[in-house]
């Protein structure tokens, strides 16, 4: 009698929890995000790590500064320096 080995294939769906965890991390303000800042005249970049909340606060401050500059009396958007 010839015995043929059988392979049992076990299918486990693990994709959904990983996606849910990834989505939760995308919204978590305490999650740390690192960004590489490219420097001019060098091959090296500086890596800066902050929380999502801190990155959002920096972006908001940049938008407020830009709006203040545009709304400043005497600002002419057609003129370039």
C-alpha positions in Angstrom: 0.0 0.0 0.0 1.3 3.4 -1.0 0.9 6.2 1.4 0.5 9.7 -0.1 1.3 12.5 2.2 -1.5 15.1 2.3 -1.1 18.7 2.9 -3.6 20.5 5.0 -4.1 24.1 4.0 -5.2 26.3 6.8 -6.6 29.6 5.6 -6.7 32.3 8.3 -7.9 35.7 7.5 -5.7 38.2 9.3 -5.9 41.1 6.9 -8.9 42.8 8.5 -7.4 43.2 12.0 -4.2 44.6 10.6 -6.1 47.1 8.4 -8.1 48.1 11.4 -5.0 48.6 13.5 -3.4 50.6 10.7 -6.5 52.8 10.4 -6.6 53.3 14.2 -2.9 54.4 14.1 -3.6 56.9 11.3 -6.1 58.6 13.6 -4.2 58.3 16.8 -2.9 61.8 17.8 -0.4 60.2 20.1 1.2 58.0 17.4 4.8 59.1 16.6 5.5 60.0 12.9 9.0 60.5 11.7 9.8 62.7 8.7 13.1 63.2 6.8 14.0 66.9 6.1 16.1 67.3 3.0 18.9 69.7 3.4 20.3 71.8 0.5 23.8 71.0 -0.7 24.1 67.7 1.2 23.2 64.1 0.6 22.1 63.7 4.2 18.7 64.4 5.6 17.7 65.1 9.2 15.1 62.8 10.7 12.5 64.5 12.9 10.0 62.5 15.0 6.9 64.0 16.6 3.4 63.0 17.5 0.6 63.4 14.9 -0.9 66.1 17.2 2.4 68.0 17.1 2.7 67.8 13.3 -0.9 69.0 13.0 -0.2 71.9 15.3 2.9 72.9 13.2 0.9 72.7 10.0 -1.9 74.9 11.5 0.6 77.4 12.7 2.1 77.6 9.2 -1.4 78.2 7.7 -2.1 80.9 10.3 1.2 82.6 9.5 0.5 82.5 5.8 -2.9 84.0 6.3 -1.5 86.7 8.5 1.0 87.6 5.8 -1.6 87.7 3.1 -4.0 89.8 5.1 -1.3 92.2 6.2 -1.9 95.7 5.0 0.2 96.6 2.0 0.6 93.0 0.8 0.5 92.6 -3.0 0.3 89.0 -4.2 1.2 90.1 -7.8 4.5 91.6 -6.7 7.4 89.2 -6.2 10.7 90.0 -4.5 
